[in-house]
Amino acid sequence: MLGKIPKWNLMLGFILITEIIIFGLINPRFLNITILLNSFNDFIGIAIIAFFVTFVVITGGIDISGGAIIGLTSVVIGILSQVIGINIWISIILAILVGGLCGLLNGMLIAYGRVQAMVITLGGMLLYSGVAIVFVGLSGVSTYEGISGFPQQFSNIAYGKLLGIPHSVLLFFIMFAIAYVLLYWTRYGRYIYLTGINQRAAEYAGINTKKIITSTYVLSGLSAGVAGVMLTSYLGSSRADFGAEYLMPILTVVVLGGTLITGGKGGVVGTALASIIVGFLQIGLQMGGVSTQYIGLSTGLLLIISAAFLGISADFKSSIKRIISPQKNSA
């Protein structure tokens, strides 16, 4: 049974268990299941976006605009519902669609314009952040204070529970299930992998790789929209700078989850485990009395170590294959 589970995922599971034990020894309150479940609110946005950024990275791309889309989505919800007076649920749907449009713009320019993904999504990050700030200014609301006064039903999105399970935990597993089914159980998921392994060969096989690549950015944008809704509900206000600090954790979760930054390999199971590891790490360090300024340092170290380890592992395997192959041929 264990033999069917990728070794990297087993290692992540071991790291997660070890992390829980260590932080539990440092502060026994960390082992309180209620605290652990409620802590999902602190990293649910990172996890949601990371699930679908994994799709992007598997195709060989990268998306660093997710944090900015969160801020734009948050502002759109606030303006539509609190300034214009549109129903809160309609405002949520429209805000998520705005996130999808941002992803569509990124994907179209990358896939059809053949511009580097890093350049486009970096430009998108600056563009969407700027648009969010302009929207707040036009609404007449202070950029620092943001837009508040949301109804209780909106706050319940983040703080509510179903059968004693926080909504953030349920949303985590719902988004994971959607990503898992798309990536592993559909032809679309196979096309994502084939595009990342060899885009030209995939095109020769009849796969419209441009549509596949564009669609992954749309999904990434939509997921950022959902994350923006959740974060706005959790914090109780709309601000343009929401999500600004999410770039590093998202990339860390995707890479730590075992997705190669060069594309063609990865999965959302590893991303899910990595997001919980990073989330619990932040909570554990806080409960252990570590200053918040050092928590970012730990996330950066995780990103560097995991990227280096995966790169070294891949190089080692390819070297072994090159050594063995001539021997097989000569035999």
C-alpha angles and dihedrals in degrees: 000000000000089000090069093056115088111254092233091057090050089052091050090051090051091048091050093051091046090049092053092049094048096047089043090057091047093048119007090203087072089072091060104115092211091057092048093050093046090049089069087082088067096058106018091104092054092049096047094052093040091058091063098032081063087064090051094049093047088059088054097259136107134217120202096161096084095099092052091049088054090057093046092048091050092052092047091054091050096047096044096046104030104029104030095029101232118158110277095235093050088047090054092052092048092047092052089049089053087057089051091051090052089052090047091054091050093047096047093051092046100042101034100024091045092221121152111273092225092055095047097045092044089052089045091052091055093042097050092045090051093048090051091052091048091050091052091049093050091050090060093238124131111260091218097048096039127195118311140161098092118168121259092250089063092050089052089067089075102024101037127100135210116207088344094306116118116244090237091062092047091049090050092057094040092054090043091052092050092049092045094051093046094048102040108022104041138067087237090064092051089051090053091056094044091050091052095046095050120346095189093050089048090054091050087053090059099259116142094225093178091062091044092052093045092049092054090057090048090054090047090052093047091050090051087052091054089047089051091054092049094047093047090051091047096050096036098229143070118243133166093226095059110123094020091124095046099087098084097042092049094052090043092053093048095047095039087051089065102259111143112233088219091061136236097088136063144077145216095243090067090044091053092050092045093051091054090047092052092043094049090044091058093045092045094051091049092050089046090060097252114153115253091237090068095049091075088051091058091050091051091050090051090053094050095044095046093046091048093046094049091046093049091046092052092047091048093052093048090049091052090050091052091051094047098042097067090049091054092048093049090049 
